[in-house]
Amino acid sequence: MQPRATVLFQGDSITEAGRDRSSPGDLGHGYAALAAAGLPGAPHVLNRGVGGDRLADLRERWEADTMAHRPALVSVLIGVNDTWRRYDRDLPSPVESWEQDYHRLLTGLRGHCAPRLVLIEPFLLPVRAEQWGWRADLDARIQAVRRLAAAHGAHLLAADGLLNQAARTAGDPALIAADGVHPTALGHRLLADAWLALVGAPNP
């Protein structure tokens, strides 16, 4: 009997969404868990999101938390903390080198186990006036993720536009992401539904 395909969600607190890190199979309560519940074929699903991670942090644990599982499908959402830390802690992550580092992670992964890839754009729904000033940095990362998706043949989930449009429809961005970054239950549902529509069934 062939082992079940592994689907792995990777990222920061948006992906982690309260998962119990001491329980390897715990998926948290966010979009990753919702998407997993909608996948056909009962794949083996792992959530390895870690709150607060920037790309540099993800790079440090990439081997153990991604490569070692030899996943058939990898979904990555990273980048908003790189923007956030620039403004609240004066810790810039220059976008050009950020994109190069991200490219190296994906190249190594493809050479290792050739999974299907899903890249989710980082997103921001400004709920405070100063967050509009973050857009220049974040928008450049969104464009970088789009280039990376094209370069690596990845599915692209254009989350920034999706969630900002939902915020306009709802009449208040806090209904989609209470602090502008972390999705509400509705925001996670929107992400999960878009992810499932994009991905469909993983390869067996």
VODREN-973620 format. One record per residue (C-alpha): x, y, z; residue number from 1; residue in one letter. Coordinates in Angstrom, 1 decimal, padded with zeros to 4 digits. Layout:
N
- u,v,w,num,residu
- X,Y,Z,NUM,a
...
//
This chain:
204
- u,v,w,num,residu
- 000.0,000.0,000.0,1,m
- 001.4,003.4,-001.0,2,q
- 001.7,005.9,001.9,3,p
- -000.7,008.8,001.9,4,r
- 000.5,012.0,000.2,5,a
- 001.6,014.7,002.6,6,t
- 000.3,018.2,002.3,7,v
- 002.3,020.7,004.3,8,l
- 001.3,024.3,005.2,9,f
- 004.2,026.5,006.1,10,q
- 004.4,030.1,007.3,11,g
- 004.0,032.4,010.3,12,d
- 001.2,033.0,012.8,13,s
- -001.5,033.3,010.2,14,i
- -000.8,029.7,009.2,15,t
- 000.0,028.5,012.8,16,e
- -003.4,029.8,014.0,17,a
- -003.1,028.5,017.5,18,g
- -001.8,025.0,016.7,19,r
- -000.3,023.0,019.5,20,d
- 003.4,022.7,018.6,21,r
- 003.8,019.8,021.0,22,s
- 001.2,017.8,019.0,23,s
- 002.7,017.1,015.5,24,p
- -000.6,016.5,013.8,25,g
- -002.4,019.5,015.2,26,d
- -003.6,021.9,012.5,27,l
- -004.7,024.9,014.6,28,g
- -008.0,026.6,013.9,29,h
- -007.2,028.7,010.8,30,g
- -007.3,028.4,007.0,31,y
- -004.9,025.4,007.0,32,a
- -007.3,023.3,009.2,33,a
- -010.3,024.5,007.2,34,l
- -008.6,023.7,003.9,35,a
- -007.4,020.3,005.2,36,a
- -011.0,019.4,006.1,37,a
- -012.0,020.0,002.5,38,g
- -009.3,018.0,000.8,39,l
- -010.5,014.8,-000.9,40,p
- -008.6,011.5,-000.5,41,g
- -007.6,011.8,003.2,42,a
- -004.0,013.1,002.6,43,p
- -001.6,013.4,005.5,44,h
- -001.8,017.1,006.4,45,v
- 000.8,019.0,008.5,46,l
- 000.8,022.6,009.7,47,n
- 004.3,023.9,010.4,48,r
- 003.5,027.6,010.7,49,g
- 005.3,029.4,013.5,50,v
- 004.1,032.7,014.9,51,g
- 006.4,035.7,014.4,52,g
- 008.5,034.2,011.7,53,d
- 010.1,036.3,009.0,54,r
- 011.6,034.6,006.0,55,l
- 015.0,034.3,007.7,56,a
- 013.4,032.4,010.6,57,d
- 011.6,030.1,008.1,58,l
- 015.0,029.5,006.3,59,r
- 016.5,028.3,009.6,60,e
- 013.9,025.6,010.1,61,r
- 013.2,024.8,006.4,62,w
- 015.2,021.5,006.4,63,e
- 013.5,020.0,009.5,64,a
- 010.1,021.5,009.1,65,d
- 009.6,021.2,005.3,66,t
- 012.3,019.1,003.5,67,m
- 012.3,016.3,006.0,68,a
- 008.7,015.5,005.4,69,h
- 009.1,015.1,001.6,70,r
- 005.7,016.6,001.0,71,p
- 003.7,016.1,-002.2,72,a
- 002.3,019.6,-001.9,73,l
- 003.7,022.6,000.0,74,v
- 001.8,025.8,000.7,75,s
- 003.7,028.8,001.9,76,v
- 002.5,032.1,003.3,77,l
- 005.3,034.4,004.5,78,i
- 006.3,038.0,004.3,79,g
- 004.0,040.2,006.4,80,v
- 006.3,040.0,009.5,81,n
- 009.2,041.1,007.3,82,d
- 007.2,044.3,006.6,83,t
- 005.9,044.7,010.1,84,w
- 009.3,044.4,011.8,85,r
- 010.6,047.2,009.5,86,r
- 008.1,049.6,011.0,87,y
- 007.8,048.5,014.6,88,d
- 011.4,047.4,015.3,89,r
- 013.4,049.0,012.6,90,d
- 014.5,045.6,011.3,91,l
- 014.4,045.9,007.5,92,p
- 014.4,042.9,005.2,93,s
- 015.5,044.3,001.8,94,p
- 013.1,042.9,-000.8,95,v
- 015.7,042.0,-003.4,96,e
- 017.6,039.7,-001.0,97,s
- 014.3,038.5,000.5,98,w
- 013.2,037.3,-003.0,99,e
- 016.6,035.7,-003.6,100,q
- 016.4,033.8,-000.3,101,d
- 012.8,032.7,-001.0,102,y
- 013.9,031.5,-004.5,103,h
- 016.7,029.4,-003.0,104,r
- 014.4,027.7,-000.6,105,l
- 011.9,026.8,-003.3,106,l
- 014.7,025.7,-005.7,107,t
- 016.1,023.4,-003.1,108,g
- 012.7,021.9,-002.2,109,l
- 011.9,021.3,-005.9,110,r
- 015.2,019.5,-006.4,111,g
- 014.6,017.4,-003.2,112,h
- 011.1,016.1,-003.7,113,c
- 009.4,018.0,-006.5,114,a
- 006.2,018.9,-004.7,115,p
- 003.3,020.9,-006.1,116,r
- 003.7,024.4,-004.8,117,l
- 001.2,027.0,-003.6,118,v
- 002.4,030.5,-002.8,119,l
- 000.1,032.7,-000.9,120,i
- 000.6,036.4,-001.2,121,e
- 001.2,038.2,002.1,122,p
- -001.6,040.6,002.7,123,f
- -002.5,043.7,004.8,124,l
- -005.9,045.2,005.5,125,l
- -005.1,048.6,007.0,126,p
- -007.2,049.2,010.1,127,v
- -005.0,052.0,011.5,128,r
- -003.8,055.0,009.6,129,a
- -000.1,054.2,010.0,130,e
- -000.6,050.8,008.3,131,q
- -001.2,052.5,005.0,132,w
- 002.5,053.5,005.2,133,g
- 003.4,049.8,005.2,134,w
- 002.0,049.2,001.8,135,r
- 005.1,050.3,-000.1,136,a
- 007.1,047.6,001.5,137,d
- 004.5,044.9,001.4,138,l
- 003.4,045.6,-002.2,139,d
- 007.0,045.0,-003.3,140,a
- 006.9,041.6,-001.5,141,r
- 003.6,040.7,-003.2,142,i
- 005.2,041.4,-006.6,143,q
- 008.1,039.2,-005.6,144,a
- 005.8,036.3,-004.7,145,v
- 004.1,036.7,-008.0,146,r
- 007.4,036.5,-009.8,147,r
- 008.4,033.5,-007.7,148,l
- 005.2,031.7,-008.5,149,a
- 005.7,032.2,-012.2,150,a
- 009.4,031.1,-012.0,151,a
- 008.6,027.9,-010.1,152,h
- 005.3,026.9,-011.7,153,g
- 003.5,027.4,-008.5,154,a
- -000.2,028.0,-007.9,155,h
- -000.6,031.7,-006.8,156,l
- -003.3,032.6,-004.2,157,l
- -003.7,036.4,-004.7,158,a
- -004.8,036.8,-001.1,159,a
- -004.2,040.6,-000.8,160,d
- -006.8,041.5,-003.4,161,g
- -009.2,038.8,-002.3,162,l
- -009.2,039.9,001.4,163,l
- -009.2,043.7,000.7,164,n
- -012.2,043.2,-001.6,165,q
- -013.9,041.3,001.1,166,a
- -013.2,044.1,003.5,167,a
- -014.8,046.6,001.2,168,r
- -017.8,044.4,000.8,169,t
- -018.1,043.9,004.6,170,a
- -017.7,047.6,005.2,171,g
- -014.9,047.2,007.8,172,d
- -011.5,045.6,007.4,173,p
- -011.5,044.6,011.0,174,a
- -014.3,042.1,010.1,175,l
- -011.7,040.3,007.9,176,i
- -008.5,040.9,009.9,177,a
- -009.0,042.4,013.3,178,a
- -005.6,044.0,013.5,179,d
- -005.1,044.3,009.7,180,g
- -002.8,041.2,009.6,181,v
- -004.4,038.3,011.5,182,h
- -007.6,037.0,009.9,183,p
- -010.9,036.6,011.7,184,t
- -012.8,033.4,011.4,185,a
- -014.4,034.9,008.3,186,l
- -011.0,035.8,006.9,187,g
- -009.7,032.3,007.4,188,h
- -012.7,030.9,005.8,189,r
- -012.2,033.0,002.7,190,l
- -008.6,032.0,002.5,191,l
- -009.4,028.3,002.9,192,a
- -012.2,028.4,000.2,193,d
- -009.9,030.2,-002.2,194,a
- -007.1,027.7,-001.5,195,w
- -009.3,024.7,-002.1,196,l
- -010.7,026.2,-005.3,197,a
- -007.2,026.8,-006.5,198,l
- -005.6,023.5,-005.6,199,v
- -008.2,020.8,-005.8,200,g
- -007.0,017.3,-004.9,201,a
- -003.3,016.7,-004.2,202,p
- -001.4,014.2,-006.3,203,n
- -001.7,010.6,-004.9,204,p
//
